[in-house]
Amino acid sequence: MRVLHVTTEYPPIIHGGLGTAVGGLVAASARAGLNVAVLLVGDGTHSAYASIPADDGRSHARSKQVSARILVHAIPHAGAADEAIRFARQWKPDVVHVHVFWLAHVAMAVRTATGTPVVYTVHSLDRAEYEIGDGPPECLTQWNTQSALIDAADRVVALTADERGLITRYCRTARARVRVVGNGIADSPAARRALLRDHPDPVTILYSGRFVDRKGIRELLDAAPHVLEAHPGVRFVLAGGHRHCSGADMARHWLTSSGHAWGDRIVFTGWLDQEALSRWYACADVLVVPSWYEPFGMVVLEGMLYGLPIVACNVGGPRAILRHGATGLLCEPRDSAALADALLRIVTDRPLRARLGHNAARQVRKHWLHERVVPRMAAVYREVVQQRH
């Protein structure tokens, strides 16, 4: 089986959960015996690929053989469809797996030219981003492009049952072609070492992710003072934000005047690379995921891997991954009081933290490692290949 992934993110080019998810899937697919190529569409000059000679004198594409079974082919946005067709005719994939809907024209051009079936993973629904997550108007203007790809793809991969429900509600013609395959995660020595650590009080509560309203940042910052007043040693660490923005920049934008009163007990780290973020996972005691809309939430799997008890809103991915009272605590979205109550419960009860964290670490290794997820994705690939023939 030869699978061509079409994406704008692939390690080390990671801007969020997409790059992590695609990189993990590609590597795990190769370990499982699939031949995998990545069509990485961007400026084509990233340092990881810029030193590699172009394929020929007319092309700006650069190919890097990452392993015996992984080929990364980096190309610029300009002329991406033509270059994708050229590459596909040479490499001859059995399946094109597209991860970004604004690259729909690239994937569909390959299918038109070569007959190769297209699988589309819906990492987030723009219409849901707008309607549930109060996203910007661009979400609606882009929806026609995304819905057209959902309608045209040979198979549509939803990350959770909730997402499948949204996809089939918005695009009814896709109902028979939707398959649920969640994201996976790779275990790591750092995560395994973190399981052996002791977590004496005081507690560090970690948030990791983008800083947008639908991630529940404002509710988290409204809830934080209630926890900090009750437990003088607790601190909140908010990791992430926007590239090229420091922690101080993020604090100025997001903290209210009352929030500034807590000084260094509400810490903004700014954007972190994966190694720096891993260090925060290793020293944190609780992970909080207060999103209004969360199609999956790689951050949930990351926290579980490090043995962190998780407080999350009862939506989408967290609802699919966590078991309330067993591997985490779920509360209603957009409710800062409910979020504060859940955080207070988990901060106050050290045995509860230990039990939830232990169960989470065991559960993620039982159900969510790549070795469990790749066979489900490979089954989707086999479906479309058999259908083609």
Buried (B, 14 or more C-beta within 10 A) or exposed (E): BBBBBBBBBBBEBBEBBBBBBBBBBBBBBBBBEBBBBBBBBBEBEBEBBEEBEEBEEEBBBBBBEBEEBBBBBBBBBEEBBBBBBBBBEEBEBBBBBBBBBBBBBBBBBBBEBBEBBBBBBBBBBBBBBBBBBBBBEEBBEBBEBBBBBBEBBBBBBBBBEBBBEBBBEBBEEBEEBBBBBBBBBBEBEBBBEBBEEEBEEEBBBBBBBBBBBBBBBBBBBBBBBBBBEEBEEBBBBBBBBBEEBBBEBBBEEBBEEEBEEBEEBBBBBBBBEEEEBBEBBBEBBBBBBBBBBBBBBBBBBBBBBBBBBBBBBBBBBBBBBBEBEEBBBBBEBBBBEBBBBBBBBBBEEBEBBBBBBBBBBBBBBEBBBBBBBBEBBBEBBEBBBEEEE
